[in-house]
Every structure is written in C-alpha cells, then in structure tokens.
Amino acid sequence: MTEATVPFRAGREGYASYRIPAVVVTAEGTLLAFCEGRVKSASDHGHIDIVLKRSTDGGHTWGPLQVAADNGTGLAGNPAPVVLSTGRVLLVHVRAAASATEDLIRQGKVKDADGRRVWVQHSDDDGLTWSSPVEITKSVKQAGWRWYATTPGHALQLSTGRIVVPANHSAAPTGTDLGTEPQYNGGHCLLSDDQGETWSIGYVDDNTDGYINANETTAAELPDGSVYFNTRNDSPSPGNRADAHSQDGGQSLHLPFRPQAGLEGPVCEGSLLQLRDPDVLLFSGPAHPDARALMTIRASTNNGTTWRPVYTMDGLPAAYSDLVRIDASTVGILYETGDFGAYERIVLRRLPVTRLT
C-alpha cells in the first residue's frame, strides 16, 4: 500500500501558494520538506519565503510550519538542501528583490543588487534552527549571467565528500534579441570540497543553437562514482528533457547534454534518485506529453540510457517533485498536485521500494 500526507496546502498557514518542493532525510532519520511559501499569490516573484515542515515518523505526520530562510518582503527561493556526512544540513538558495521578475532580469533591466544572488546557511539540529545566511554569489555566478536558479530539489554530497548543486542561468543576448529567448538558457553546477565553506563553479553548458538549452537540472551519483545530470530542456529538440554525464564530480561533462526522448512529458522540472540494493536510478516528473499532469516515477537499470514507467500516482494535474530514500524499504516523493490545478497542494507519498524496482 502507498500512503500520502499533505504538508502544504495553498491558502493555509499564512501563504497564498506553495511551490518548488525539496526533501531530504537527516542523519537522525527526520524528513525535512522544504518549499517556497508565496505570501500574496502563486507568482514566481514577490514576497516569498523558504518554509519547512519536519516529520520524525517517516512522513506520516508533520510538525508546525517553520520559516527556514527569508529575505524580508523580498524573495528567498529555490531551496537546494543537502545532508552532509557530518550530519549538518546545508540549504543553498537564491534571493532577489520582490520586484525582480524573470523577464526583467533576463532583459538586463534589474540592478545586480536586486537580481538573483546565491546564499547558503546550515542547521546542526535536524532543521530546528538555522544559521545566519552567507552570500556566495561572487564564487558561483559568472559576470554577465542574468537569471540564476539552484536545482530545484535536493543537492548531492558525493562519496568523495564533494557537494554538487545543479543550477541554471541565462546569458546576455546578441543582436536584437531580448535575452528572454530559450537559447540563452544554460546549465552549470556549484561545487564545494570543504563541507560548504567555500564554493566554485563546475561545468558550464552554454549552447545558443536553440536545440538543447539546459534549464532546471537534477543530478545523481551513479554506482561507478560518475555523476548523471538530467535537465528540463526549453528548446525544440526531440522531447523536453536532456541528460549528461560527468566523470570528475561535476567539474566537466565528458558526455554533454543530449536529448533524452525516453522521458516523455511537458516542459517541467523533474527529480532523480539513485537507489542502492538494488542499483536502480529513478526519475519523477509529469508524464502527460502536453500538460503538467500524470505524476509518474520511471526507472533505469543502465545509468539513464533507457527508462520504463514503474509507478503513476494518479491522473491528476501535477508539476514539480523531489525524491528521497526515507528508509531501507521506502521511497518518498514530495510533489505539487491538485484536483483541478497542479498547485493546490504539495503531497508526500510513501512508496515501497519493491514497487519501483
């Protein structure tokens, strides 16, 4: 049997909308469910906080709503949490002025101080309290990049200890272009080799041919230690997803982003989770070809080369998601869904590993 609970409902607990889920399990076994709490509307800009609920029983029940990161009446968003080998929970995220819309940023009409900037903070008590945020923008954002977003979803700590945070950006346009065109989207990742104390930029994928343009990206460490990246593609290649591989921990791509037509679905974020025992790579995302609906988990036993569907939640609208290994026998998926629209609630569904492998 699968079980579902609803940690976030639109219009409840002080927020008009909840979007962009991310979930991790701590060293103590506590589930931390993050998302953006959007105060006045479902808009991607405005007054937005990163909110959190904790579960100490595997997602059966949830504690009270907490604010993990805020930017006054501005935006704190795109939570990218990762649990380190030390037990510390890092929360990488972006901040911007409330008035800084994506279109204005991509057109270069927003001052750098008001645009998308990158911050990190941490918790050493299972998400109960959080440190003051530290800005890392200068280390992880190239001059000339305009839009910037981390993940969405969880980040990674590799078996080597390196932290990898998938991310995306937009480049300045050429000619008479505005900068809002899909071909100016690019992908990159953030790297830290010292538990999040210092940061650098790993691979950068900028390709303005309009065929594959990486946007929201998720990653997993494969059994051989290489890193598999899977991205939303906003350009008209075969399908709406692309994938890439790195053999040096995200520093570069030995296989660049190429179309992954085996993951049919709309233009939307997705999530990855590498299982061990057995070694199966999971992907979650809506599977309807033309709409954000039909949340489905698909599995690969050949490191993302081919995929097969293994579990569909239901036929309802659904959008962003994040996958987590709750315990040895259970996988969790935290995802946006609703009866008549994809953004009515964020659900945590518990799934037996045996149903997915």
C-alpha positions in Angstrom: 0.0 0.0 0.0 1.1 3.6 -0.7 0.3 6.3 1.8 0.1 10.1 1.3 0.1 13.1 3.6 -0.3 16.8 2.7 2.3 19.1 4.5 1.4 22.2 2.4 -2.0 23.4 1.1 -2.4 26.7 -0.8 -4.1 29.4 1.2 -3.3 27.9 4.6 -0.8 28.9 7.3 -0.2 32.4 6.0 0.7 31.7 2.4 -1.4 32.0 -0.7 0.6 29.4 -2.6 3.3 26.8 -2.0 5.7 25.8 -4.8 9.0 24.2 -5.6 9.3 21.2 -3.2 12.6 19.8 -2.0 13.0 17.0 0.6 15.9 15.3 2.4 16.2 12.8 5.3 18.7 13.7 8.0 21.3 11.5 9.7 18.8 11.1 12.6 16.0 10.0 10.2 14.0 13.2 10.2 12.3 14.2 7.0 12.7 17.8 6.1 10.2 19.0 3.5 11.0 22.4 2.0 9.2 24.6 -0.5 8.6 28.3 -1.4 5.8 29.9 0.7 4.4 32.6 -1.6 2.7 35.2 0.5 0.3 37.0 -1.8 -0.1 34.9 -4.9 1.4 32.0 -6.9 3.6 34.4 -8.8 7.3 33.5 -9.2 8.3 36.9 -7.8 7.2 39.0 -4.8 7.3 38.2 -1.1 8.5 34.6 -1.0 10.0 32.7 2.0 11.5 29.2 2.1 9.3 27.3 4.5 9.9 23.9 6.1 8.0 21.1 7.9 9.6 18.3 9.8 8.5 14.7 10.2 10.0 12.4 12.8 7.9 9.4 11.7 8.8 9.0 8.1 6.2 11.4 6.7 3.1 10.0 8.4 2.7 13.3 10.4 4.2 16.7 10.2 5.3 19.4 12.7 4.4 23.1 12.5 5.4 25.3 9.6 8.8 27.0 10.0 10.5 29.7 8.0 13.9 28.3 7.1 15.0 31.4 5.1 13.5 34.8 4.4 14.6 38.0 2.6 12.3 40.5 4.4 9.5 41.2 1.9 11.6 40.1 -1.0 12.3 36.6 -2.4 14.2 33.7 -0.8 13.6 30.7 -3.0 14.8 27.6 -5.0 15.7 25.6 -1.9 18.5 23.1 -2.6 19.1 21.2 0.7 21.7 18.5 1.2 22.6 16.4 4.3 26.3 16.1 4.8 28.3 13.2 6.2 28.8 15.2 9.3 25.0 15.4 9.9 24.9 19.1 9.1 22.1 20.2 6.7 23.1 22.8 4.2 20.5 24.9 2.5 21.7 26.6 -0.7 19.2 29.1 -2.2 18.7 32.3 -4.2 17.5 35.7 -3.2 16.2 38.7 -5.1 14.1 41.8 -4.8 10.4 41.4 -4.8 10.0 43.4 -8.0 12.7 41.4 -9.9 10.6 39.3 -12.4 12.3 36.7 -14.6 11.6 38.7 -17.8 13.1 41.9 -16.4 16.2 40.0 -15.1 16.7 38.2 -18.5 16.4 41.5 -20.3 19.1 43.1 -18.1 16.7 45.6 -16.6 17.4 44.7 -12.9 20.4 46.0 -10.9 22.8 43.3 -9.8 22.0 44.1 -6.2 18.3 43.4 -6.8 18.8 40.4 -9.1 19.3 36.7 -8.4 22.0 36.2 -5.8 23.1 32.9 -4.1 23.2 32.2 -0.4 23.9 29.3 2.0 23.0 28.5 5.6 23.0 25.4 7.7 21.3 23.6 10.5 23.1 21.4 13.1 19.9 20.3 14.9 17.9 18.4 12.3 16.3 21.6 10.9 15.0 23.0 14.1 17.1 26.2 13.8 19.2 27.7 11.1 22.4 29.8 10.9 22.6 33.3 9.5 22.9 33.1 5.7 26.2 33.8 3.9 26.3 35.1 0.4 28.4 33.1 -2.1 27.3 34.9 -5.3 30.8 36.0 -6.4 32.1 32.4 -6.2 29.3 30.8 -8.2 27.9 33.4 -10.7 29.8 34.5 -13.7 29.9 38.1 -14.8 27.3 38.6 -17.5 24.9 35.9 -16.3 21.4 37.3 -15.6 18.8 34.8 -14.5 20.1 32.2 -11.9 18.4 29.3 -10.1 19.6 26.5 -7.9 18.2 23.0 -8.7 15.0 22.8 -7.8 15.0 19.8 -5.5 17.8 18.3 -3.3 21.5 18.7 -3.9 24.1 16.0 -3.5 27.1 15.0 -1.5 29.2 12.6 -3.5 31.0 9.6 -2.0 34.2 11.7 -2.3 32.8 14.3 0.0 32.2 16.9 -2.7 29.0 18.8 -2.7 27.3 19.2 -6.1 24.4 21.7 -6.5 22.9 21.6 -10.1 21.9 25.1 -11.3 21.0 27.1 -14.3 21.4 30.6 -15.6 20.8 32.9 -18.6 23.4 34.7 -20.7 23.3 38.1 -22.2 21.7 38.2 -25.7 23.3 39.2 -29.0 22.0 41.3 -31.9 18.4 42.4 -31.5 17.4 39.6 -29.1 15.9 40.5 -25.8 17.5 37.8 -23.6 14.2 36.1 -22.9 14.7 33.6 -25.8 15.2 30.0 -24.8 18.6 29.7 -26.5 20.1 31.9 -23.8 19.4 29.3 -21.1 22.4 27.4 -19.8 23.3 24.9 -17.2 26.1 24.7 -14.6 26.7 23.4 -11.1 28.1 24.6 -7.8 30.9 22.7 -6.1 32.3 22.6 -2.6 35.1 20.3 -1.4 35.2 21.6 2.2 31.7 20.9 3.6 30.2 24.1 2.2 32.8 26.6 3.5 34.0 27.7 0.0 32.4 27.3 -3.4 33.3 27.3 -7.1 31.6 26.7 -10.5 31.8 23.3 -12.0 30.8 22.5 -15.6 29.2 25.3 -17.7 27.0 24.3 -20.6 26.2 27.3 -22.8 24.8 26.4 -26.2 22.9 29.1 -28.2 22.0 26.9 -31.1 18.4 26.6 -29.9 18.5 22.8 -29.9 19.2 21.9 -26.3 19.3 24.6 -23.6 19.6 23.3 -20.1 17.2 24.8 -17.6 16.2 23.3 -14.2 18.5 20.4 -13.6 18.7 17.4 -11.2 21.6 15.1 -10.5 22.5 11.7 -9.0 25.7 9.8 -8.3 25.8 6.6 -10.2 27.2 3.3 -8.8 30.6 3.8 -10.5 31.0 7.3 -8.9 30.2 9.3 -12.0 27.5 12.0 -11.9 24.4 11.9 -14.1 22.6 15.2 -14.8 19.1 15.3 -16.2 17.6 18.7 -17.2 14.5 20.4 -18.4 15.0 21.5 -22.0 13.2 24.6 -23.2 14.2 24.3 -26.8 12.6 22.1 -29.5 14.7 19.0 -29.7 13.3 15.5 -29.5 11.3 15.6 -26.3 11.6 18.1 -23.4 14.5 16.6 -21.5 18.2 16.1 -21.9 20.9 14.4 -20.0 24.7 14.5 -19.5 27.4 12.6 -17.6 30.5 13.7 -15.6 33.4 11.6 -14.6 35.1 14.2 -12.5 32.5 15.0 -9.9 30.7 17.7 -11.9 33.8 19.7 -12.8 33.2 19.0 -16.5 30.9 16.9 -18.7 32.5 14.0 -20.6 29.2 13.4 -22.3 27.4 16.8 -22.9 23.7 17.3 -22.7 21.9 15.4 -25.4 18.2 14.7 -26.0 16.6 12.1 -23.7 13.4 11.3 -25.6 12.7 8.3 -23.4 11.3 10.6 -20.7 8.1 11.9 -22.3 6.4 14.8 -20.6 5.8 18.5 -20.7 8.4 21.2 -20.1 8.8 20.9 -16.4 11.2 20.2 -13.6 12.0 16.6 -12.6 13.9 14.7 -9.9 16.5 11.9 -9.7 17.3 9.4 -7.0 19.9 6.6 -7.3 18.9 3.6 -5.3 21.4 1.0 -4.0 20.5 -2.6 -3.2 19.3 -2.9 -6.0 21.1 -0.3 -8.2 18.2 1.4 -9.9 18.1 5.1 -11.0 14.7 6.7 -10.5 13.2 9.8 -12.2 10.0 11.6 -11.2 8.0 14.0 -13.3 4.7 14.5 -15.0 4.2 12.0 -17.9 1.4 13.7 -19.9 3.0 14.8 -23.2 1.3 18.2 -23.3 0.3 19.2 -19.8 1.6 19.2 -16.2 -0.3 16.1 -15.1 0.1 12.3 -14.5 3.0 12.3 -12.0 5.0 9.2 -12.7 8.2 7.6 -11.5 10.3 5.9 -14.1 13.3 3.6 -13.6 16.6 2.9 -15.4 18.9 0.0 -14.8 21.5 1.3 -17.4 22.5 4.6 -15.8 19.8 6.7 -17.5 20.2 5.4 -21.1 16.7 4.0 -21.2 13.7 4.3 -19.0 10.5 2.5 -18.1 7.5 3.6 -16.0 7.2 1.9 -12.7 4.6 3.9 -10.7 2.0 6.5 -11.6 0.5 8.5 -8.7 -2.9 9.2 -10.3 -4.3 11.0 -13.3 -4.5 14.4 -11.7 -2.6 17.6 -12.5 0.9 17.6 -11.2 4.1 19.6 -11.7 7.4 19.8 -9.7 8.6 16.9 -7.5 11.6 15.7 -5.4 12.5 12.1 -4.5 14.0 10.9 -1.2 15.0 7.5 0.3 13.1 7.5 3.5 14.4 4.2 4.8 15.6 0.8 3.6 12.1 -0.2 2.3 10.6 3.2 1.4 11.0 5.9 -1.2 9.2 9.2 -0.7 8.1 11.7 -3.4 7.2 15.2 -2.5 5.2 16.7 -5.4 2.9 19.5 -6.5 -0.7 18.4 -7.4 -4.4 19.2 -7.1 -7.8 18.2 -8.2 -8.2 20.9 -10.8 -4.8 22.5 -10.9 -1.2 21.4 -10.2 -0.5 23.9 -7.5 -3.3 23.3 -4.9 -1.2 21.2 -2.5 2.2 19.6 -2.0 1.9 15.9 -1.2 4.4 13.5 0.3 3.7 9.9 -0.9 5.4 6.9 0.6 6.2 4.1 -1.9 7.6 0.6 -1.2 11.0 0.2 -2.9 9.7 -3.2 -4.2 7.0 -1.3 -6.2 9.7 0.7 -8.0 12.4 -2.0 -8.7 
